[in-house]
């Protein structure tokens, strides 16, 4: 027996409550694909029975598992060329100038998925900005999904994953082949760490960041949740820090805590004094 519209509505509500991720009804079929393995592990014979289990017992760990499974984890190395050009040519050189005395830089890859964005940043810094090779540079990647955080921590990727966006020269320089997988080099891994964090809940203890990448995640949030996320991100940023959003995302519609700047046919945001 198939799930009813009411069942799908309940699942969408679970995802919304747990992660603020808005699932359009046109994507209901994704629930079948992504939740069937979880349903079987929970002892349910099909998705409909799993929904009944969620409704009746309301187990918190299964509600979290549903939200994590439905989180959009699309990513790749050096995803979108322009933002990385902007970082290399404008933002990071500015930070190098302003952080020269402290020789320290903190970067937050929010909603980091399986870690390619964080590792891409570490590779780019090592490759193009050797003057900060001896700095204390820490890139922290966070994601709501425990599964993808563990994947990122492993630092091992399949051939298909490294073929998406990673130039062959950088692959050979910064990764080592091990059977059917490629492993991130220790010097790159040492710059990155990963932890679980829900952007729409109380954030874990995090340092103050000079640069925040919050790309391609706000599209799935409601207006109210976007405003709350911007408020929390603002609290975690240095007063002269930089915020980079996805190509289709803007801050102006949701907050007045950031002001936009343009450079090299791209844009980024600077925090406004609270």
N, C-alpha and C positions, 0 to 999 in steps of 0.2 A: 504494500500500500504506500502510495507516494505522500510526500509532505503536503500539507495544505497551505493556502496563502497565510493563514494564521500562524502556522509553524515557522514559515520563512520570516514573517514579520517579527516573531519572537526572537529568532536568531539575529536579525538585523538590530533589534533593540539590545541584545546582549553585547554585540560588537560595539555598538554606539556607547553603551554605558561603561564598558571596560576600557575602550581605547579612543573614543570620540571619532572613530572611523565610520563615515557614512557609506553604507552599502546600498547602491541603487537596486530597486527590485528587478531590473533587467539582468542583474548579475546573480540571480538566485541559484542558477545551476552550479555556480562555484562552490556553494555550500556542500553539495553532494561530493564534489571532487576533493575538497580540502578537509572535510570533517569526517568522511567515512572511516579513515584510519583511526581517528580519535574515538569515534563511536564504538568501533570493534574493541579497542583497548579498554573501553569503559564497560564492556560486556553487553552492549546493545547490538541487536541483529541488523538494524538498519537505521537510517537517519531519523525516521519518524519516531522510533523507540527512543533514540538518543534525545530528541527534543522533549519527549515525555519525562525522561530522567532529569533533564535540566529544569523542567517546570516543577516537578514534584519535590525532588531533594534539594534543588538549588545549590549543588556543590560548588564552592567558590573556585576550586582549582580547575574544574572543567569549564566554568565560565571564562576563566583566564585563557585556558587552552583554545577555546573557540575564537576569542579575539586575536590571539597570537597567530593562529592558523590563517585567519582572514586578513592579516596585515599585508599590505602591498610591499613585497620585498624585491621589486625590480631594481637592479643596479648593475653597474659594470665598472671596469677600470677606466678612469679618465672620462666618465660619463659627461657628455656635452663638452665640446672643445672650448667655447668662449669663456666659461667661468674659470677654467684652469689658465687660460691666457691672461685673464684679468688678474688672477692671483699672482701669477709669475711676474707680470710686467708692472703692476700697479700696487696691489694691496700688500703683498709680502715685502717688497722693497721699502714701502713706507713704514711698515712695522719694524723692519731691520734698523731703519734710521732712528725711530723713536724708542726702540728697546735696546739700543747699543750699549748703554751703561749696565743695565741689569743682565743682558745676555740670556734672557729667558723669554719663552713664548708659549702660550697655551692656546690650543685650538680644539674646538668642539665640533665633531661630526655628529649632529643630531639625527636620529632616525637613520643610523648608519648601516642597517641591514647586515649583510654578510661581510662587511669590512672593506670592500674595494675602494670606497671614497677615501677612507683614512689612510690606507696603504698607498693610494695614488698620491696623496698629499706628501707623505713621507718620501716617496720616490722622487717627486718633483723638487722638493727642498734639497734633497741629497744631490740631485742631478744639476740643478740650475742655480742654487744658492749656496755654494760651498763655504761662503764666508761665515755661515752660522753652524758649520759642522760641529763645532765644539760648544755650541750653546746648549742650554737645557730646554729642548723643544719637546713638548708632550702633546700628542694628539689623542683625545679621548673620544671614542665612538660609543654612542648609546643607542639602544633599541628596545622596544617593548617585548620583543620575542626572545625568550631564553635560548631557543634553538638556534636562531641566527647569530646571537651573541657568541655562543659556543663555537659555531662555525668560524666566525671571524677570529676568535682567539686561536684556533688551530693554525690559521695562516696557510692553509693548503687548498689549492683550487684545481678543478678539472680543466682539461684541455679547452673545452668549449668556453669556460669562464675566462681563461687568460687570453683567448683569441678575441675576446670582445673588448676592444679599446686599448689593449696593451701592446705597444710597438715591440717587434721581435728583439731589437737591441736592448730595450729596457727589461724585457722578460729574461734574457740571458744574463743581464748584469745584476738584477735584483731578486731573482728567484732561482731555485735549484730544482731540477727534475728528479722526482722520486717515483719510479714506475709510471702509473697513469696520471699522477698528480704533479703539481708544481708547488714548491714550498717557498714562502717569503723568507728572504735572507735575514739572519739574526739582527743585523744593524738596522734594518727597516722595521722589524718587529719591535725592537727596543724603543722606538719612538712612539709606538701606539699601544693603547690599552682599551679594553672594551668592557662595558657593564650594562646591566639592564636598567632601563628608566622609561617610565610612561610620561610622555610630554604633557598629558592632560591630568596628571595626578601630582602628588608631592614628589618633587625631584629628590634623588639621593644627594648626599653631600658632594658638591662639585667645586672645583676651584673657580677663580675669576678667569674669564677667557678674553684673549686679545682678538680672536677671530672665531666666528660661529658660522657654520654651514648648515642651513636648515632648508634643504632643497627637496622639492617634489613630495612634500608630505602635507602641507597646509591645504592643498586642494581637496583633501578628503575630510577636512574638519568643518564644523559649523562656524558661523561668524562669531558666536560667543566663545567657542573654544579657541579660535584663532587669536582673539583678543587676549585671552588668558595665557596662551603660549607665548605671545610676544611680551607680555608683562614679565613672565618668568625668565625668558631669555634675556631681557633687558637687565634684570637683577644679576644675572651671571656674567655680565660683560664689563670689561674695563670701560671707563668713561670715554676713551678715545679709540674704542675697538671698532671692528668691522663685522657686518652681518651680510651674508650672501644667501639669497633665496633662489628657488627654481625659476626657470625662464618664464613660466606662465604665472608666477606668483608675485603679489605686491603687498606691501605692508600698509600703504596709505588708507585702504578701505577698512582696516581693522584696528589701527592704533595710531597715536600721535607721539609715540615714544622713540620713533626713528625718523631720520630725514634722509632723503635719497640723494645720491651723487652719481654722476655719469663719467665714464672713462672708456675709451677704445670701443665705442658702440655697445657697451654693457653698462649695467648699473649695480650699485651696492648700497648698503644703508649704514648710517652712523647713528649711535645712540644719542638721544637728546637728554639733557639733565632732567631728572625726575623732579 
